[in-house]
Amino acid sequence: AQSVTQLGSHVSVSEGALVLLRCNYSSSVPPYLFWYVQYPNQGLQLLLKYTTGATLVKGINGFEAEFKKSETSFHLTKPSAHMSDAAEYFCAVSVNAGNNRKLIWGLGTSLAVNP
Amino acid sequence: DGGITQSPKYLFRKEGQNVTLSCEQNLNHDAMYWYRQDPGQGLRLIYYSQIVNDFQKGDIAEGYSVSREKKESFPLTVTSAQKNPTAFYLCASSPHPAGEQYFGPGTRLTVT
């Protein structure tokens, strides 16, 4: 079965430090990959997506992610964490579901940013 | 402004009552989705619809029902058959099935 694994349900960094959130997927076909952010009691907001083309994808709020097919990974990074980055982050992959497609979601990583 | 609206933000019901959650979008998207979110369990797909008058069960459809009579609207009914209805419910839409989904603000349902 296709799946998405986010390593680390909780990640804590200091303000100004590198943010690295890990995502690995299993898919038998080239995937579409997504990262979303969720603030408490709100909906999810798309940070960035990979469909085809350049494997380094830039998103909003200074985040970027790199698609590595050989490692089946799509890790999310930001060079310098800000207090406002504290939130829940979800990785997702688009997969076939019969005649349709749907997103398979990771369980999320909660990012804490310490002053 | 284009977007997805969900109402109400908070909803309280007594056990045994059916309740309908509203989801409306003005993005002209064909596909719409309902998810349930519980702490530590990520997002679980309840139902999805890729065109008007058609919808499919997701991974946890039991105890839920939907309709898609209009492109803009995809209401979710939580029936009394749903054993653990208390959760955060998220509606999303997408311009095409393989693409990114756009989310509403969510409805937090509490059943006592």
Interface residues (C-beta under 8 A of the other chain):
Chain A: S9 Y32 F34 Y36 N41 Q42 G43 L44 Q45 L46 K49 T51 F90 S94 N100 R101 K102 L103 W105 G106 L107 G108
Chain B: I4 Q6 Y33 G40 Q41 G42 L43 L45 Y48 Q50 Q56 G58 F88 L90 A92 P97 A98 G99 E100 Q101 Y102 F103 G104 P105 G106 R108
